[in-house]
Amino acid sequence: MIANIFRLLIFLLLPAFAMGQSINLTVAPPTSNNDRSTFLLSRGEVTINSGQIRFHKSKVTVDGFSNYGISPDRSVVGLLKWSGGDGHVVLMNSVGDTLTTYDATSMADPNSFGIYPYDNGNILLRDKIASFTFFDTFGDIITSTSSSSQSKEGETISEVAMSPNGNTLVIYTPKIKRNEKLGSKAEVKLTNNSFQNIFFSSDRYLKSVKISDDGKLVALITTAQGEEDKVLVKDKYGNNLTSITTDEKLKDVAFSADGRYITLYSSRRVMVYSSQNGERLGSTSFRKAVFMANYFPEDHLILAITGDYSKPANVLGNVEVRAINLRQRKIGTKSFSGVLGFTKVLPPRLVRTSAGHYQLDGASKQLRIEANF
């Protein structure tokens, strides 16, 4: 069993691993000339700068918006504008055609709002730190909810996690202060538009929440001052599947496409576990900072992207792609000459396109990766 043979894979320390230059990198033609602010959507490219978005195909430019969002399938762009203290929603398709506009709400705190479009044109609007309203494509309210903890000591702005297929949505409050401790909570939206609590803690806060591709699994990274990070894996109804504790300061997690495995990564380490029982499959360490990683069980491959990330600029430089084949005990490394830009509304994803072929989606340049061992 691979899980029993390769418990610990540290490619810097184990000479038995063969270093093979078996990785090829190319940039998908539609994105080859993109600068760090230009991104590929479902039917065209857009350039996004502060308060302005330009659709390349239609040459339409929209400015003056305060916030924006992009649907999981990248077909709908939602913009939020302000006029006289009122919020106005503009929905556009990925080539720049206006789908609908409507007045959404009167917003008390412009710094706390957020807009989250669905693939079908519905949107979720966040206002007043923890108030959420769902609108249909006509601008009518579907339902409203508040994720506020009512803590008198304060809480952070509630965040939203949505599955890549858009079917599962989790609203969570990363930090809630009570009795000088930091807790947190998370709720999932049900099919009847009600919400069900799937996580609550009075002494552990949330660093991140991720949902599997099919929307059936939810991973929550929890931590507390002076304690180890813990990843809780639940089904979308809140039932516990497994928990994984690590002394690494985790940056994030990623599910494999089939949901059977979960990849945890810190700035220098990548670890792969079963999402069902927490059994560790393997791990590896890096000299350079890990930006993102995932495991592809069909090819027995850990794929990681390392580099120097600037959070203010949303840019990754000194990019290297690393591949570790667990079955063949081989490692490949390839540098990318250039920088990659990112935007907060397009979560980057590593996806498998065919055997030995992968793609980085969500970056300014769509990076194609070929790893043959």
C-alpha positions as CSV (number, residue, x, y, z in Angstrom):
1,M,0.0,0.0,0.0
2,I,1.3,3.4,-1.0
3,A,-0.1,4.9,2.2
4,N,2.1,2.5,4.3
5,I,5.3,2.8,2.1
6,F,5.5,6.5,1.7
7,R,4.5,8.0,5.0
8,L,7.0,10.7,4.8
9,L,8.4,12.2,1.6
10,I,10.9,14.9,2.1
11,F,12.6,15.5,-1.2
12,L,15.3,17.7,0.2
13,L,16.5,15.0,2.5
14,L,15.9,11.7,0.8
15,P,18.6,10.9,-1.9
16,A,16.6,7.8,-3.0
17,F,14.2,10.2,-4.9
18,A,15.3,10.6,-8.5
19,M,15.4,14.2,-9.6
20,G,13.9,14.2,-13.1
21,Q,13.4,17.2,-15.4
22,S,10.0,15.9,-16.5
23,I,7.9,19.0,-16.3
24,N,7.0,21.2,-19.2
25,L,5.2,24.5,-18.8
26,T,3.3,26.4,-21.4
27,V,0.9,29.3,-21.3
28,A,-2.5,28.9,-22.9
29,P,-2.6,31.2,-26.0
30,P,-5.6,33.3,-24.9
31,T,-3.6,34.4,-21.9
32,S,0.0,34.5,-23.2
33,N,0.1,38.3,-23.4
34,N,-1.9,39.1,-20.3
35,D,-0.5,41.5,-17.8
36,R,-1.0,40.8,-14.1
37,S,-4.4,42.5,-14.0
38,T,-6.0,40.6,-16.9
39,F,-8.0,37.3,-16.4
40,L,-9.8,34.8,-18.6
41,L,-13.5,34.4,-18.0
42,S,-15.8,31.9,-19.7
43,R,-16.2,33.7,-23.0
44,G,-13.6,36.5,-22.9
45,E,-10.9,38.3,-21.0
46,V,-11.2,41.2,-18.6
47,T,-8.8,43.7,-17.2
48,I,-9.5,44.7,-13.6
49,N,-8.0,47.7,-11.9
50,S,-9.1,49.8,-9.0
51,G,-12.8,50.7,-9.7
52,Q,-12.6,49.8,-13.4
53,I,-13.2,46.7,-15.4
54,R,-12.6,46.4,-19.2
55,F,-14.1,43.6,-21.3
56,H,-11.7,42.8,-24.2
57,K,-14.2,41.2,-26.6
58,S,-16.8,44.0,-26.5
59,K,-14.4,46.8,-25.6
60,V,-16.9,47.8,-22.9
61,T,-15.4,49.6,-19.9
62,V,-17.2,50.1,-16.6
63,D,-15.9,52.2,-13.8
64,G,-17.1,53.8,-10.6
65,F,-17.9,50.5,-8.8
66,S,-16.9,49.9,-5.2
67,N,-16.9,46.1,-5.2
68,Y,-17.1,43.2,-7.7
69,G,-17.6,39.5,-7.8
70,I,-17.4,36.7,-10.4
71,S,-19.6,33.6,-10.4
72,P,-17.9,30.2,-9.9
73,D,-18.2,29.3,-13.6
74,R,-16.9,32.7,-14.6
75,S,-19.9,33.6,-16.7
76,V,-21.4,36.4,-14.6
77,V,-19.7,39.5,-13.3
78,G,-21.5,41.4,-10.5
79,L,-20.7,45.0,-9.8
80,L,-21.8,47.2,-6.9
81,K,-22.1,50.9,-7.3
82,W,-23.0,53.7,-4.9
83,S,-25.3,56.6,-5.4
84,G,-26.6,58.8,-2.6
85,G,-25.8,56.2,0.0
86,D,-27.7,53.4,-1.8
87,G,-26.2,50.4,-3.4
88,H,-26.9,49.5,-7.1
89,V,-26.2,46.1,-8.6
90,V,-25.1,45.7,-12.2
91,L,-24.9,42.2,-13.6
92,M,-22.9,41.5,-16.8
93,N,-21.9,38.5,-18.7
94,S,-18.3,37.6,-19.4
95,V,-18.2,39.6,-22.7
96,G,-19.5,42.8,-21.2
97,D,-23.3,42.7,-22.0
98,T,-25.5,44.1,-19.2
99,L,-27.9,41.4,-18.0
100,T,-29.8,43.4,-15.4
101,T,-29.5,46.4,-13.0
102,Y,-31.4,47.1,-9.8
103,D,-31.3,48.9,-6.5
104,A,-30.2,46.5,-3.8
105,T,-30.2,48.1,-0.4
106,S,-29.2,51.1,1.6
107,M,-25.9,50.3,3.1
108,A,-24.7,51.6,6.4
109,D,-21.0,50.6,6.1
110,P,-19.4,50.6,2.6
111,N,-16.3,48.9,4.0
112,S,-18.2,45.8,5.0
113,F,-20.1,44.9,1.9
114,G,-19.4,42.1,-0.6
115,I,-21.1,40.8,-3.7
116,Y,-21.1,37.1,-4.7
117,P,-22.8,36.2,-8.0
118,Y,-24.1,32.7,-8.8
119,D,-23.9,31.0,-12.2
120,N,-27.6,31.6,-12.8
121,G,-27.5,35.3,-12.1
122,N,-28.7,35.2,-8.5
123,I,-26.5,37.1,-6.1
124,L,-25.6,37.2,-2.4
125,L,-25.0,40.6,-0.9
126,R,-23.2,41.2,2.4
127,D,-23.8,44.3,4.3
128,K,-23.2,45.6,7.9
129,I,-20.4,43.0,8.6
130,A,-22.8,40.1,9.1
131,S,-26.0,40.7,7.2
132,F,-26.7,38.8,4.0
133,T,-29.4,39.1,1.4
134,F,-30.0,36.8,-1.5
135,F,-31.5,38.3,-4.7
136,D,-32.8,36.5,-7.8
137,T,-32.1,37.6,-11.4
138,F,-34.9,40.1,-11.3
139,G,-33.6,41.8,-8.1
140,D,-36.3,40.3,-5.9
141,I,-35.2,39.2,-2.4
142,I,-35.1,35.4,-2.0
143,T,-34.2,35.4,1.7
144,S,-32.1,37.3,4.2
145,T,-30.0,36.2,7.2
146,S,-27.6,37.5,9.7
147,S,-24.5,35.6,10.9
148,S,-23.9,37.9,13.7
149,S,-22.8,36.3,17.0
150,Q,-24.1,39.4,19.0
151,S,-20.9,39.4,20.9
152,K,-20.4,42.7,22.8
153,E,-16.6,42.3,22.5
154,G,-16.7,42.3,18.7
155,E,-16.3,40.0,15.7
156,T,-14.7,40.1,12.3
157,I,-16.5,40.5,9.0
158,S,-18.3,37.3,8.0
159,E,-16.8,35.5,5.0
160,V,-18.3,33.4,2.2
161,A,-17.0,30.0,0.9
162,M,-18.7,28.6,-2.2
163,S,-18.1,25.3,-4.0
164,P,-16.8,25.4,-7.5
165,N,-20.1,24.1,-8.8
166,G,-21.9,26.8,-6.9
167,N,-24.3,24.3,-5.2
168,T,-22.9,24.6,-1.6
169,L,-22.4,27.9,0.3
170,V,-21.0,28.4,3.7
171,I,-21.1,31.7,5.6
172,Y,-18.6,31.9,8.5
173,T,-17.3,34.3,11.0
174,P,-13.5,33.8,11.4
175,K,-13.1,35.5,14.8
176,I,-15.6,36.1,17.6
177,K,-14.2,37.7,20.8
178,R,-15.8,36.5,24.0
179,N,-14.3,36.5,27.5
180,E,-10.9,37.5,26.0
181,K,-10.9,34.4,23.8
182,L,-11.3,34.1,20.0
183,G,-14.0,31.7,18.8
184,S,-15.8,31.3,15.5
185,K,-18.8,29.8,13.7
186,A,-19.9,28.5,10.3
187,E,-23.3,27.9,8.7
188,V,-24.3,26.2,5.5
189,K,-27.2,27.2,3.3
190,L,-29.8,24.5,2.8
191,T,-32.0,23.9,-0.3
192,N,-35.0,25.5,1.4
193,N,-33.0,28.7,1.9
194,S,-32.6,28.2,5.6
195,F,-29.2,27.9,7.4
196,Q,-27.8,25.1,9.5
197,N,-24.9,25.5,11.9
198,I,-22.0,23.2,11.1
199,F,-19.4,24.6,13.4
200,F,-19.1,26.6,16.6
201,S,-16.2,27.1,18.9
202,S,-15.8,29.5,21.8
203,D,-12.0,29.1,21.9
204,R,-10.8,28.3,18.4
205,Y,-10.9,30.7,15.4
206,L,-11.1,29.9,11.7
207,K,-8.3,30.5,9.3
208,S,-10.0,29.2,6.2
209,V,-13.0,27.2,4.9
210,K,-12.9,25.2,1.7
211,I,-15.6,23.1,-0.1
212,S,-15.0,20.1,-2.4
213,D,-15.7,20.3,-6.1
214,D,-19.0,18.5,-5.8
215,G,-20.1,20.5,-2.7
216,K,-20.4,17.5,-0.5
217,L,-17.5,18.1,1.9
218,V,-16.3,21.1,3.9
219,A,-12.9,21.6,5.4
220,L,-12.3,24.1,8.2
221,I,-8.9,25.1,9.4
222,T,-9.1,26.0,13.1
223,T,-6.5,27.3,15.5
224,A,-5.9,29.0,18.8
225,Q,-3.0,31.0,20.3
226,G,-0.3,28.7,21.5
227,E,-2.1,25.6,20.0
228,E,-1.6,23.5,16.9
229,D,-3.7,23.9,13.8
230,K,-6.5,21.5,13.3
231,V,-8.4,20.7,10.1
232,L,-12.0,19.5,10.5
233,V,-13.5,17.6,7.6
234,K,-17.3,17.5,7.6
235,D,-20.1,16.7,5.2
236,K,-22.2,19.6,4.1
237,Y,-24.7,18.9,6.8
238,G,-22.1,19.3,9.5
239,N,-21.5,15.6,10.3
240,N,-17.9,15.0,11.4
241,L,-15.8,12.8,9.1
242,T,-12.3,13.3,10.4
243,S,-9.9,15.7,12.0
244,I,-6.2,16.3,11.3
245,T,-3.9,18.0,13.8
246,T,-0.5,19.4,12.7
247,D,2.2,21.6,14.2
248,E,2.5,23.3,10.8
249,K,1.0,26.8,10.5
250,L,-1.3,26.1,7.7
251,K,-2.0,28.5,4.8
252,D,-4.8,26.5,3.3
253,V,-6.2,23.2,2.1
254,A,-7.5,21.7,-1.1
255,F,-9.7,18.7,-1.9
256,S,-8.8,16.3,-4.7
257,A,-11.4,16.3,-7.6
258,D,-13.1,13.2,-6.3
259,G,-13.0,14.4,-2.7
260,R,-11.2,11.3,-1.4
261,Y,-8.1,13.2,-0.4
262,I,-7.3,16.5,1.2
263,T,-4.0,18.4,0.8
264,L,-2.8,20.6,3.6
265,Y,0.0,23.1,3.1
266,S,2.0,25.6,5.1
267,S,4.7,27.9,3.7
268,R,7.3,25.1,3.5
269,R,5.4,21.8,3.7
270,V,2.7,19.9,1.8
271,M,0.8,17.0,3.4
272,V,-1.8,14.6,1.9
273,Y,-4.4,12.8,3.9
274,S,-7.5,10.7,3.4
275,S,-10.5,13.0,3.8
276,Q,-12.6,10.1,5.2
277,N,-10.4,8.7,8.0
278,G,-7.4,11.1,8.3
279,E,-4.8,8.5,7.2
280,R,-1.7,10.3,5.9
281,L,-0.6,9.3,2.4
282,G,2.6,11.4,2.2
283,S,4.3,14.8,2.7
284,T,7.1,16.8,1.3
285,S,9.1,19.9,2.3
286,F,10.3,22.8,0.2
287,R,13.0,25.5,0.5
288,K,10.8,28.1,-1.2
289,A,7.5,29.3,0.0
290,V,4.5,27.2,-1.1
291,F,1.8,29.3,-2.8
292,M,-0.7,26.4,-3.4
293,A,-0.7,22.6,-3.8
294,N,-3.0,19.7,-4.5
295,Y,-2.9,15.9,-4.9
296,F,-4.0,14.0,-8.0
297,P,-4.7,10.4,-7.0
298,E,-5.1,9.2,-10.6
299,D,-1.5,10.0,-11.2
300,H,-0.2,9.5,-7.7
301,L,1.1,13.1,-8.0
302,I,1.6,16.0,-5.6
303,L,1.7,19.2,-7.5
304,A,2.8,22.4,-5.9
305,I,3.5,26.0,-7.0
306,T,6.1,28.0,-5.0
307,G,7.3,31.5,-5.2
308,D,7.4,35.0,-3.7
309,Y,3.9,36.3,-3.1
310,S,3.1,39.9,-2.6
311,K,-0.3,40.2,-0.9
312,P,-0.7,44.0,-1.5
313,A,-0.1,43.5,-5.3
314,N,-1.7,40.1,-5.6
315,V,1.4,38.9,-7.6
316,L,3.5,35.8,-7.4
317,G,7.1,36.1,-8.6
318,N,10.1,33.6,-8.9
319,V,7.5,31.0,-9.7
320,E,8.5,27.3,-9.7
321,V,6.2,24.3,-10.3
322,R,7.1,21.1,-8.4
323,A,5.8,17.6,-9.0
324,I,6.3,14.6,-6.7
325,N,5.3,11.2,-8.0
326,L,4.6,9.0,-5.0
327,R,4.5,5.7,-6.8
328,Q,7.7,6.2,-8.9
329,R,9.5,8.2,-6.2
330,K,10.5,10.9,-8.7
331,I,10.6,14.6,-8.4
332,G,10.4,17.3,-11.1
333,T,11.0,21.0,-10.9
334,K,10.5,23.7,-13.5
335,S,10.8,27.5,-13.3
336,F,8.4,29.9,-14.9
337,S,9.9,33.0,-16.4
338,G,7.4,35.7,-15.5
339,V,5.0,36.8,-12.8
340,L,1.4,35.6,-12.1
341,G,-1.3,38.0,-11.1
342,F,-4.3,37.0,-9.0
343,T,-7.6,38.5,-7.8
344,K,-9.5,37.8,-4.6
345,V,-12.7,36.9,-6.5
346,L,-11.1,34.2,-8.7
347,P,-9.7,31.5,-6.4
348,P,-6.8,29.8,-8.1
349,R,-7.2,26.1,-8.8
350,L,-4.9,23.3,-10.0
351,V,-7.0,21.0,-12.2
352,R,-6.2,17.8,-14.1
353,T,-7.1,17.9,-17.8
354,S,-5.8,14.4,-18.7
355,A,-3.2,11.9,-17.5
356,G,-0.1,13.8,-16.7
357,H,-1.6,17.1,-17.8
358,Y,-2.7,19.9,-15.4
359,Q,-3.7,23.5,-15.5
360,L,-3.5,26.5,-13.2
361,D,-6.8,28.3,-13.5
362,G,-7.6,31.7,-11.9
363,A,-4.2,33.4,-12.5
364,S,-3.5,36.1,-15.1
365,K,-1.8,33.5,-17.2
366,Q,-3.5,30.1,-17.6
367,L,-0.5,27.9,-17.0
368,R,-0.5,24.4,-18.6
369,I,1.6,21.8,-16.8
370,E,2.8,18.5,-18.3
371,A,4.4,16.1,-15.8
372,N,5.7,12.8,-17.3
373,F,7.5,10.4,-15.1
